[in-house]
Amino acid sequence: MAYKKKSKKKQFKNLELVLAHVKSTFNNTLVSISTPSGDIIMRGSAGQLGFKGSRKGTPYAATQIAGKLAKELTDLGVRNIEVNLEGPGSGRDSVVRALQSSGLTVTMLRDVTPLPHNGCRPPKKRRV
């Protein structure tokens, strides 16, 4: 019986600036914290905190996610954060407010929501 060798968790030290990637949909809010080079340090979602169903997409759930991640970031010694916002959900603003109120300095807000430049071809017209 073969077993998988446990890999050690990568240690990140002396991080002064990190990036928060916030994907906010109508049903959920996902937050990933990465280094400027792109290595994911930590991540969180509303479902991870125990929210179920339609409560995952609420601003309150997004605030709880950001508060939990901000606490872990301050333990690592992070002070500055850049935020990339994506999606149309209601948790976008709540995440930024929670990060600021926890003592982190938000240096840049970037909206990276993809926008179609005319998009897909629409379905053919309905005949009744």
C-alpha positions in Angstrom: 0.0 0.0 0.0 1.5 3.2 -1.2 1.0 6.4 0.9 1.5 10.0 -0.1 4.3 11.8 1.5 3.2 14.9 3.4 4.6 18.1 1.8 5.7 20.9 4.1 3.8 24.1 4.0 5.7 26.9 2.3 6.9 29.5 4.8 6.5 33.2 3.7 8.5 35.7 5.6 9.1 39.4 5.4 6.0 40.1 3.3 5.3 43.8 3.2 2.9 43.9 0.2 0.4 41.3 -0.8 -2.5 41.1 -3.3 -6.1 40.2 -2.5 -8.0 38.7 -5.4 -11.8 39.0 -4.6 -14.2 37.2 -6.8 -17.7 38.2 -5.8 -20.6 36.4 -7.5 -24.3 36.6 -6.7 -24.0 33.3 -4.8 -20.6 33.4 -3.0 -17.5 35.5 -2.3 -14.1 34.0 -2.8 -10.9 35.8 -1.5 -7.4 34.7 -2.3 -4.3 36.4 -0.9 -1.1 36.1 -3.0 2.4 37.5 -3.1 3.2 39.9 -5.9 4.8 37.1 -7.9 1.5 35.1 -7.7 2.1 32.5 -5.0 -1.1 31.9 -3.0 -0.6 32.4 0.7 -4.1 31.8 2.0 -7.7 31.8 0.8 -11.2 31.9 2.1 -14.8 31.6 1.1 -18.2 32.0 2.7 -18.8 28.3 2.7 -15.5 27.7 4.6 -16.9 29.8 7.5 -20.1 27.8 7.7 -22.5 30.0 5.7 -24.9 27.9 3.5 -27.2 28.7 0.7 -28.1 32.2 -0.2 -26.4 33.6 2.9 -23.0 33.0 1.2 -23.6 35.9 -1.2 -24.3 38.5 1.5 -22.1 41.4 2.5 -21.9 40.1 6.1 -20.4 36.9 4.9 -17.8 38.8 2.9 -16.9 40.9 5.9 -16.4 37.8 8.0 -14.1 36.3 5.3 -12.0 39.4 5.1 -11.7 39.8 8.8 -10.5 36.3 9.3 -7.9 36.7 6.5 -6.8 40.1 7.8 -6.1 38.6 11.2 -3.9 35.9 9.7 -2.1 38.5 7.5 -1.3 40.7 10.5 0.3 37.7 12.2 2.6 37.4 9.2 3.5 41.1 9.5 1.8 42.3 6.4 0.9 46.0 6.4 0.0 47.0 2.8 -2.4 45.2 0.4 -3.6 45.7 -3.1 -7.1 44.6 -4.0 -8.3 43.1 -7.3 -12.1 43.1 -7.5 -13.9 40.8 -9.9 -17.6 40.1 -10.4 -20.9 41.8 -9.8 -21.7 40.5 -6.3 -22.6 42.4 -3.2 -19.5 41.4 -1.2 -17.0 43.6 -3.1 -17.2 46.7 -1.0 -17.6 44.8 2.2 -14.2 43.0 1.8 -12.4 46.3 1.2 -14.0 48.0 4.2 -13.2 45.0 6.4 -9.5 44.9 5.3 -9.2 48.7 6.0 -10.9 48.5 9.4 -8.5 45.7 10.5 -5.5 47.9 10.2 -4.2 47.0 6.7 -3.4 49.9 4.3 -5.2 49.4 1.0 -2.7 50.9 -1.5 -4.6 50.1 -4.7 -8.1 49.1 -5.8 -8.3 47.5 -9.2 -11.5 46.2 -11.0 -10.5 43.2 -13.1 -14.1 42.1 -14.1 -14.0 40.8 -17.7 -16.1 42.8 -20.1 -17.3 41.5 -23.4 -16.5 43.5 -26.5 -19.7 42.4 -28.1 -19.8 39.0 -26.6 -21.2 35.7 -27.8 -23.8 35.4 -30.5 -27.3 35.5 -29.0 -29.7 32.6 -29.3 -32.0 32.6 -32.3 -35.3 34.4 -32.0 -38.1 32.5 -30.3 -41.0 31.4 -32.5 -44.4 30.8 -30.8 
